[in-house]
Amino acid sequence: MKIRLPYLLLALGGAAACLFSMLAATGGKLSMPLDDAFIFFQYAKELANGSPFSYQAGDPTTTGATSLLTVFIDALGYLVGFRGEAMIVFALILGIVCFAWSLASAHRLGERLCPQVPWGPPLLLFFTGPLLWAAYSGMDLPLFMALSLAMAAEWPAANEKPRFRFFIFGALLGLARPDGLILIMAALALRLFQGRPSVLWLLPLAGAGLPFLVQWLMTGSPQSASMDVKSVLNKPDWTFSEWLVQAVAHFTYVVKGIFGGAEIGDSKLMAANNRSGAGLYLMPFALFWLLVGLFPKAWVELRERKPGLGALLLSWIALALIAQCLTVPSHWHWNRYLMTLYIFAIPGMALGMARAGHWVETLWPEMRTGDGARFLVVVMLLLSLPSTVYFVIAYGRNSADIRFQHIDLANRLNAMDAVNAKTIVAVHDVGALKYFGNYKVLDIEGLGSRIFQKASRLESAGVWEALESLPPASRPDYFAVYSNWYDSDFLAMHAARFNQRQFRPSIAAGNPLQVYQANWRYAGVGETPEDPAVKTLLAGCRAVVNLDISDLQSEHDAQYHYRILDGAYDNVFQVRALGSGATAVEGGRIISGGESFKASGLRPGSRAILVSRTHTPFRLFVQVNGDDVGEWSGAPPQGQSWQETVFDFEVPSGDGDVEINLISGDPHHSAYGSFHYWVYQCP
């Protein structure tokens, strides 16, 4: 790794600009522009303190950090004395080193792609506002940017073999982010295109595979918590057609909107989560520069079966874009999941300017050789300055968002007399609230607390059921959450205390952060049928199945499945009166197609009773082991009450294990609420 002094000075200047913007916006206080940076800091602190992969001491291991390498480097910073707010300083130092290295690698790429303007790629990289913002964000992108560009700069010319450090950079890239696997596989495929690859390719493959192996060993699944929590593939209302339409729409937004320049947005809002800055993400005519630069170069290389930098960078852009469209097509945080594309595209854009420069020189014979390329790069740098200024300002404002919302709230909670080291606070954004908090947290978003990793996708319904399943001593004493993320009835059960509000649009997931004192008076109520008529009917019967919908463990135990018609599905949370007069809280699902689950241990030939609790009328056809056994209807509930309804059936011959299949009696036209099922074995 060789960092040129001019690029080190440039990276220092970028850090100084961002630091000045941060301090101006926060009134002289340190912060980071994303709460997620403090998730890395917290994992690093626990690693340094001897609890690797646990978000807080005593907790099970979790996979909420997307970069093993970032966590380990941050842990080194913690061990040498960067603690508390000093970790912010360490993140800025790491950002300077990574950005300077990135710029130096971009210069090496420029020497090979556009030797007339080798300084074009690094300067265009620096003045691309989102990348400047990301370089000092405390996230995993600085390391990923440095390692991917270093690996690309080491990509061998035709008929040459990669040097050893190419494989080392590849191995580290695999540890830097899950995306590294895609880049490594693309690079390996291009080498296979030329012939038999070296055994040293096992190094980057091992680096890319190690995070998935660690996750599998820790949790039983190779998938990270981040994918469970954020990916569209894990949404409960997932359907193939909707998924594909969303992917195509996002692809169009990126190609035509961001690279093509059609997406302008309302930049003056400076709202990080609604595409307001999209018109400032890249230089003008970004797609054109790629079309006259990187695309033709890749075409020629592949036609000649000599894949070089053009084929490598274009394959990285294409695969990274497709992966993002298919997994996390979101607009959060200045479209931060797209920033990797800019890293790979900018050297190709500089190549396009160099090629177009020849044409400019033919129009202006007065120009010297190479002036056309220099002219176009300088013009694009000047036109990139608004992006640079915009995102330096955004860096400060976003840092103020996290300072005034999250860090100040953590300090406010610490100062409360009722809060101590044993207090449990349920939080939505788990970074700064835990890193600076002197209390325990439950991350109901699911990154730092495994029980919510999948349950959070069911919103209030899944979060309630997961909380209810906890032992009373493990339930939170307080909530610090975005009130607009949860059902109003979910929050109304608890006592509102105060909120932490931002006046401007915040980069955080919501605004304000509301603090509630928890009340668990309804937890555990209604675990059995409570309607007097139903209880009389069940006298002497034995419960075989207790299926609590939206309780994922209960659903798993009963092998529960649901079917979606026409994309009609919703999570639902209800607080209603039982027949006994008590109040029960239930999370559930709005079902359009039907459901199925299994019951074991029934006596063949005997009578069984299926009981449902719902808040809507319904009409279902019931099948037992594939045989039709009748129609089941439920009347509308009385007022704000739960409706409990029964269905009798005879257990078929066999081993007593049955599959119950419920089919909508009015498909495509109506849906019903599913909250709780019981199966009773009767004498």
N, C-alpha and C positions, 0 to 999 in steps of 0.2 A: 504494500500500500504506500504510494507516494503522493503526498499532497503538495501541490504547488502553492507557493507563498501568496500569489495574488488571489487564489481561490480561498485560502484560509482567511485572508483579510476580508474578502467579500462575505464569507460566512459569518465572520465576527461582526461585520457591519449589519448584516441581516438580523443577527441576534440582538444587537444594540437597538435597532429600530423597533423590533418586537418588544423588547424589554421596556423601552421608553414608552411605547404605546400602552403596555400593560400597567406600568406604574402611574401613568397619567390617568388611566381609566379607573384604577382601584384606589387612588389616593395614596400611592406609595407602598402598597401591599403586594406581596408575591402571590401568584396564582398560576393556573394553567387554563388554556382555552376549552378544555374538555374535561368533564368529570371522570371519563374513562381512564385518563392518565393516572389518577389516584388509585384506580383498581390495580394497575401495574405496581404502583408504589406499595400498596397494601400486601399484595402477594410477595413482593420482594422483601418487605419487612418481616413477614412470617417465615420466609425462606431463610433469611439471615438469623432469625431467632430459633431456628431448628424445627419449624413446622412447614416443610415444603408442600406446596399445592393446597394447603388449607387457607381459607380466607381469614380465619381468626383462630387463635389457639383453642384446641379442643374440638374443633369442627371436623367433619369428614372432608376428605380431599374433594376438590372441585376443579373444573376446567374452564373457569371464567376468564382466564388470561389467554389471549390468542397467540402469544409469542413467548415460547420458552426462552429464547435468547434475550429478549428485552427484560424479562423477569430476572434472569441470572445476572445480567449486567447491572440492573438497578440494585440487586441485592449486594453486589460488590460496592456500589456507591454507598449503600446504607452501612455496610461493615466498616468502611473507611471514615465514616463520620457524617455523611450527608443524611441527616435525620430531620423529621418534622418538615418545616417549610424549606429546609436546606435541600431536600430532594428535588425541589423545583429548580434550584441552581444546578444541581447535577444533571437534570434533564436538559437544561439549556446548554450545558457544556457538551453533553453527548450529542445534542442536535448540531452544535457547531462542527464537531469532528465529523459526524456523518454527512453533513451538508457539504463541507469542504472536500471530503473524499468523493462524494457524488459529483461535484463540479469538476474535479480532476479527472474522474473516469469519463465524464461527458466530453471533456476536452480530447481524451484519447480516442473516443468514438468519432469526434469531429475530424481528427487527423486522418482517419480512415474513410469516413463517409464524404466529407466536404473539405478537403485540404486547403481550399482557398480561404475558408473561414472556420478554422478549427475551434475558435473561441465562440462560434455561434451557438452550439448546443449548450455549453455551460451557462452562458449569459441568458439565453432564452429560458433555461431551466430556473435560474435564479429569479428572473423577473416574472415568472408565472406565479401569480399571487397565491393560489391554493397550496402550491408546493412550498413556498416560503412559510406560509402559515403552518403547514404540517411539519416542517423540519424542526420546529421548536415547540411542538404540541405535547411532548412527553409520551407520545404513543409509540407504536411499533413501526410506523411508516419511515422514520429517519433511517433505521437500520436496514429496512427492506429496500429503500431507495439506494442506499450506498452499496449494498451487496448485489442487487440486481444489475446496477450499472457497472460495477466492478467485474461481475461475471460476463456481462456482454462485451466489455472492453477486452476481455481475455479470449473471446470467441476466436478460434483459429481461422486463418485464411484458408482458401481451398488447398487441399493436398497437404495441409499441415496438421500436426497433432496438438491437442490442447496441452498447455503447461500444467504442472501439478497444482499451482495455486488456483487455476480455473475450477478444479474439483473441490478445493477447500472452500472457495467462495460459494460454490453450489451447495455444499453441505451446510454451511452457515445460513445460506438463504432459506433452506428448508426448515431450519430452526427459527427463522425470523418471523414467518407468517405461514398459515396454511396455503396461501396462494403460491408459495414457493414450489409446492409439488407440481402445480400446473406448468410453471416455467421450466422446471427440470425435465418433466416428461416431454415437453415440446422440444427442448434442446436435444434430448436423447433421440427423439424421433428423427430430427434432422441429421444427426450423425449416422443413424441407421440407414438413412437415405443414401449416404455416401459409402457405406461399408460397415465392417465389423467394428464396434466401439471397444475402447479400452476397458479393462477390468476396473480401472479407477472410477468408472461411472457408478460403481457401488457406493462410493463416498457420498455424493449428493443424494442418491436414492435413499441411503440410510439416514441422512440428515432430514430429508423430507418425511420419511416414514416414522422416525422416532416420536414426534409429537402425537401421532395417531396411536402408536403402540402404548405410549404412556397413558393416554386418555383411556384406552381400552383396559389396561391393567388396573387403573384407578376406579373406573366407573362401570366397566362391562360394556362400554360402547366406544368406538373410535371417534365418534362425533363430539365436538366441543359443545360446551354449554352455550356459547355464543350462537352457534348454528341452531340449536334447539330454540333459543329465545328469539332470534331475529329472522331466520330463514322462512321464506314463504312456503317451502316444502313441508314445514312442520305446523302450518296453520290448521286448526281443526276443520275449517270449511274448504280445505284443499280439494279442487277438482282439476282434472287434466286440462280441460278446455280453458278454464279461467286462468290457470297457471301459464299456459302457452300464450294466451292473449296478453297477459301482463308482461311476459318476457318480450314479446314482439313490440309492444308499446314502449317499453323501456329502451329497447335497442334503437327504435326510431328516434326517441328523445335524445339519446346520446349521439347517434351518428348525424342526424339532421339538425338537432337542436344545439348541442354543445360544440361538436366539431364542425358542423355546417353553418353555425352562427344564427340559426333561426330562433333559438330560445334566448330572449333578451332578459325577461324578468323585470321586476320593479326594484332595481338595485338600491334605490334610496331607502328602502325599508330596512336593509341590512338584517334580514331575518334568516338565520342559518338553515332552517328546516323546511322552507317553502319555495326553494329554487329562485329566490329573489336575486341572488348574485350570479346566476347562470351565464349571463352575458359577459361576465368578467372572468370566467374560468380559464379561458384560453385566448391566445392572440387571434386577431381577425384572420379569416381564410384558412383556418387550421386544416380542414378537410382538403382544400385545394393543394396545400403544400404537401400533404401526404400522397395525394393522387399523382403529383408530378415528381415525387421523390421516392418515398419508401416503396410504394406499390410497384412501380416499374422495375426497381432494383430487385425486389423479391421475385418478380416474374422471370427476369433474366436468369437469376441464380438457380431457381428451381428448374427452368427449362434446360439449363446446362448441367443439372444434377450436381451443382456446387453451392449448396446453401451457405450463404455468408451472413453478414450482419443484417441485410435487408430481410431475408427470410426469417431470421431469428426474431428480430424486433416486431415484424408484422405478425408472426405466429403468437408472440406474447400478447400483443394488443388484442388480437382476435379471440384467443382463448380466455384471457382475463375478462374481456367484455361479455362473452357468452356466459361464462361462469357467474358473473355478477347478475346478468339479466335473469338467469335461471334460479338464483338462490336468494339474493338480497337486493332486489330492484328498488331501493329506497332513495330518498332525497335528504336524509339526515346529514347534519353537520357539513354543509356545503358539498353535498354529494361525495363524502370522503371516500366511499368505496370505489369511486371512479378515479381517484387521484393516481393510482398505480398506472392507469392507461396513459396519463400525461407524461409520466417518467419515460415510458418506452416510445411515445410518439414524438417527443420534441426533437431528438436527434434526427428522426426521419423527416420532420418538417424543415430542419436546417438543410438537409440534403435537397429537399424540394426547392428551397430558396437558391441554393447553389446552382441547380439545374436551370431554374427560371432566369437566373442571372445571366446565363449565356444568351438567352433571347433578348434580355434588356440591352445587352451590349451590341446586339445586331441592330437594335432600334436607335442606339446612340453610339455611333462609331467613335465619338470623342472619348468615350470611356476606355480605360486601360483594361487589360486582361485581369479578370477577378473583381473588377469594380462592381459589376452587376450583382454578384453574390453579396459583396460587402454592403452595397446600397440597400438591398432588400432586407438583410438581417438587421441593419441599423434601423430601418423604418419599422420593422416588426418589434424591435426592442422599444422604440419610442411609443408605439401603439400598445405595448404591454405595460407601460408605466401606470396607467389607471388601475390595472389589475393589482399591481404591486402595492400602490398606495391604499387601495380599497381593503386588501387583506391584511395589511399592517394595522389599519384602524380596526378591522374586524377582530384581529388577534387581541387587541386591548379590550374591546367591548366584551368579547366572549370570555376573556379571563375575568373581567368584572362580574359577568353573570355567575361564574362558578364561585368567585370570592363572596359575593353578597348573598347568593342563594345557599350554597352548600357549605362552604367553610364557615361562614358566620353562623349558620344554623347549627353546625356541629358544636361550635363554641357556646352557643346559646343553650343547647341541650346539656353540655358539660356543666354549665353554671346553675342548672336547676337543682334544688335541694333534694328532690325525689329521684334524681338520676345518679346512679353509681355504676361500679364495674359489673354488677350483676343485672342491671336493668337491660331489658331487651327492647330494641327499637326496630320495628318493621319499616324498611325503606324501599324506595323504588330505584333511585340512583344510589348505588352502593359505594361509590368511590370516596369522595372527600368526607362524607358523613361517617364512614368507618375509620378512614386513615387518621382523621383528626379527633374522632370521638373516643371518649373514655367509657364506653358502654358496649354491650354486645349488639349485633345486628342480625336481623333476618332479611335476606334479600328476596323480596317477593317478586322481583323480576326474574330471578333464577340464575344469575351469573355466579353469585357467591354462596348460594344455599341450594343444595342439590334437590331438596324436596319440591322446590318451585320451578325447577328447570323446564319441566314440561307443563306443569299446572298453570303457570302464568299465561300460557297461550289461551287458556279458557277464561281469562280476565277475572272479574269478581267471582264468578262461579267456581273456577278452579282454585283460586287463591283462598276463598273461604273454606272449601272442603279440605285443602291441605292444612290450613291453620287449625281447623276443627279436629283433624286427626292427630295433632301433636298432644303430648302430655300437657296438662294445665300449666306446669312449671316452665314449660318450654315455649309457651305462647307469648307474644310481645306485650309489653306494658304500654308502649306508645306506637303510633304510626307517624311516619314523616313521609308523606306521599303527595303526588299530584292529584288533586281532587277530581280533575276532569278525566282521569284514567279509569275511575272506578264508579260503579253504580251508586247513585245517591243513597239508596237504602243500605248499601254495604257500609258507607261512612256514617250514616245517621245513627247506627247502633252505638257509635263511640262518641265521646265528648270532645268537641272541637276546642282547642286551647289557643292556638295562635298560628299565624302563617308567616312565611318568608317570601315577600313579593318583589318582583322586578317590574319597573315601570315600562322599560323597553322590551321588545320581543327578545326572548332568551334563547340561547343555544341549547339549553336543557330541554328535557322531554316534556316539560309542562311549566306552568306558572299560574299561581304561586305553589310553593311547597307548604302544605297544610299539616299541622301537627295535631294529632288526636290522642286522647288518653283512652286506652282500650277498655272495652266492656265485653265480657264473655258470658253474659247471663243466658244467651241462647245456644251456646255450644253444647252439643250432645243431646239437645232436645229433639224428640221426634224420630228416634232411631227405630221405633216399632210403629205399626199402624195405631192410630189414636181415635179413629171414628168409632163411636160406641157400637153401631150396628156391625161394623167389620170385626171389632174385638169379640163380640158375641159369637159371630160366625167362626172365628178362629179358636174358640175355646177348646182346649185339648189337642190342638195341632202343634206341630213342631216346625220351627223355622229352618229351612234348608238353604235358602239364598237370601242375602241382604245386600242388594245391589244399589249403591248410592251413586247416582249419576253425577259426573264431574269429579268424583273422588277417583283419581286415576288408579290407585291401588285396588280399590273395590272393583272397578271396571276390569282391571287386569285379571283379578282372581276369578271373575265370572266369565272371562273370555268374551267381553261385551264388544259389539260392533254396531255402528249405525250407518245408514245409507242416506245420501244427499241426492235430491232430485232438483234439476234446474238451478243448481247453485244455492238453493234455499236452506240456510242453516244459520243459527245464531247461538251464542252462549247466553244464558239467562240466569238471573239471580232474583230470588223472591223471599220476602218476609211475610208470612201469612199465619192465620189462626188455625189451630188444629181442632178436631171435633171435641177434644177434651177441654178446650178453652185456653190451653197453653199456646205459645207462639213458637213456631219452628222456622228456621232459616235453611234454605236449600239452594244449592247451585244445580243447574241443569242444562239441558240442551233443547233447542227448538228443532224438531225432527220433521223432515218432509217425506222421506222414503220409507223408513222403518228401522227396526232394531233387531238384534238377536243376542242371546246369551245362553249360558249352559247352567244346568242344575245337576248336582250329583247326589247320590245316596238316597234316591227316592225308591219306594217299594213298588215294583211292577204290579199293575192291576188295581192299585189303590187310588184313592181320591187325593188330588192336590189342588191347592188354591193359589192363584196368581193375584197379587195385590199391587195396585198402582197408586202413586200419589202424584197429582198434577194440578195445574191451575187453569186448564183449558178443557173444553169438551173434546172428545175424540171418537173416532170410529176406526177400529183395527180388525184385520183378519189374523187369527192366531193359528200358527202351525206348531206342532210338536213332533220333532224328528222328521220333518218334511211332510207330515200329514195334516190336512186341514181339520181343525177341531172346533171351529165356530167363529162367530163375530162377537167382538167385545166393544161396547160403547160406554162412554162416560158422559154424564150430564154436565152442564155448566156449573161451576162452583157457586155457592151462596156468598155473595159479596166478596170480601177479601179473605176468603177461606181456602184451605187446601181441600181438594176433592179426592177421597180415597174410594177406589172401585175394585171389585173382585171379579175373577173369572175362574170357574171350576173346569177341571179337565181330568181325565183318567190317565194315569201313568202307563205308557205302553209297555209291552213285554220286553224283556231284555235285562240289562245289568243295572237298571235304575238311573242311568245317566241320560239326560235328555237335553236337546237343543230347542229352545223356545224362540220362534221367529215371529215378530210382529210386523205386519205389513199395512201400510196406510190404506184406509178404505176410500180415500179421496185423493189419489195421487195427482200431482201437478196443480192442485187447486187449493189445498189447505195443509197446514202443518199443526203440530201439537207439541205441548210441553212435556218433556220427560225429566223426572226428578228422582224418583225412587221406585224400586220394585222389590217385592218379597215373594218368595215361593215357600208355601207351607205344606208339609206332609200331614195329612189328616188320617185318623183311625179308619 
